[in-house]
Amino acid sequence: MASVQEMYKIGAVIAIAMAILLLTQLYIGTFYSDLMTQYNQLTSFSFTQTESTITPQAFLAGLDTEDIVVLTINSFASTGRLALSVLCGIFGNKWYRNHCIKKISEIKSAAASKEVADAELQTKGGVNTAVAISLIITFWIISIMSMFF
């Protein structure tokens, strides 16, 4: 059974993975901004888009190996962030619900009476506010960093 600390570890691993992927994209966007601007203009769809003078294939053919690696890493980072977000969105509540059900069952089976179980559930339940606030602030800081690069 996953303990509360294990749930925090899982959350921390996911948050660190998201941060690494975001920082990778920020780095690429900062130090390869001309390449990324050209690529984004070429691959973006717009209803008012004029006919481009270069095709995506011709653009990619004109790149050196380093630029292709950078575009590939950026694509993997973007896809990884999307995949983690979707997986957490789809399964996150189920994972936490299963964790809570197991924890409640464990406390109820170990308690001498219903009153003791209720009292222990009352003390064990709830949110660790300090951890929740620190994780939210960390996420905001990392997200806002992209506005300055």
Phi, psi and omega in degrees: 000141180280127177277173179301318179298323178293323177296320176295322178297317178298314178298320180294320179297317179295317180296319179294319178298316178297318180296317179297317179295318179295315180296326175299314179293323177296318178299312181296316179297330181280310187268350177231041187296322179296315178299313182293323178296314179298315181296315181295321177294324181287323185262354180280148177256135177219142178291337180256016184295133175272166180295125181281146180275349182228141178272158176303323180295318179292322178298311180295324180294333181273359182272151174274175185299318181300316181294322178294318177298317179299314179297323179293314179298318179298320178294318178296319179296317179295315179294320178297317178297317179297315181297315178298318179297316180293315180299315179294323178294321182282315189255347186305311180295322179295317179299314182291321177299314179298320177299314181295317180299316179296317181295317179296316179299319179297315181293317181294322181287332181274345185280148180285327180214171179296323181294320179294317179298315179298319180295317180291321177297323179296320181283327182276337184285173177098184184249140172282096188301318182299316180293317180299314181295318181294323178292320178296315180297318178299316179297316179299316181299314180295320180293320182288334179306327183295339179285342184257001180243000000 
